[in-house]
Amino acid sequence: MKVNGHIIKQTREDMGLPLDALDIICSAADLELIELKNEGILEVVLDLCTRLSIPYHQVFPETTLLSEVSLLNIVRCLHLRQEFSSVLFLLDTYGKKISYDNARIVGHLLYFRAYANLFGSHDTQKAVHYFQRAYTFLHDEKRYELLVLKGLATCYQANEEKKRARIFFKRAEQLEEKMNTQQQLGPSYYQAACFYADRGNREKANSFCDEGIQTLLEVNITAGLEELFFEKALIQENLNEQMELLKQADYYAKLNENFNLKELINKKLNNN
């Protein structure tokens, strides 16, 4: 993702930190690339912002923040980190300036706004409003429909509207029974991606990887992301894209303590 690498470099130098002082987040070589090439893995950039106390909106160019896809990716990661004030700030500051082409993205951003209002601002009235708006965009996406139903039920329960809360909890329970459990999501997508990759259908394999990655991030699960990013990397023909995906796989392998896969990823990285 495009970033303002010079801001990271200037802040780091102002703090008197050498490149290798942040190796718990990324290697000195990767940090140097971020600072010089203005490009980096989103999760790593957010970690650097936290460590260096850089406001998130300063580290990304405005063109990135005004891209519906990029804004969704940033907001989704901040949602995963439960940084709700940052989610609301970005959506209020940049989300309203975007000319959206994808209604699905609008629905996702409305969901994240609702969730941030509920669990960040504890404003159940706004949360209900945005959950209801999100539902009009997302009722064809079962996993999101489930999350919206649970969100509405939680709002009504907090407002002591017990009858409404029971209705929505029941609807969520019925829908959940028809779906895979969250623990099965990662392996299911990964196995499907491998199945098609082994048969030479790169497009289908890539699609399952993308859907699996998005699904796990949206339901706050990191376990399995390393395998999906790794499989997606293996089927890329573009070497630069492959390297970036391997780095993301490495990030989650470290986070999830998947040391066997991390070793394999490092071999791939070192061979390229």
Secondary structure, DSSP 8 states (H G I E B T S, - for coil): -B--HHHHHHHHHHTT--GGGGTTTS-HHHHHHHHHHSB--HHHHHHHHHHHT--HHHHS-HHHHTSHHHHHHHHHHHHHTT-HHHHHHHHHHTGGG---S-HHHHHHHHHHHHHHHHHTS--HHHHHHHHHHHHHHHTTSHHHHHHHHHHHHHHHHHTT-HHHHHHHHHHHHHHHHTS--HHHHHHHHHHHHHHHHHTT-HHHHHHHHHHHHHHHHHTT--TTHHHHHHHHHHT-SSHHHHHHHHHHHHHHHHHTT-HHHHHHHHHHHHH-
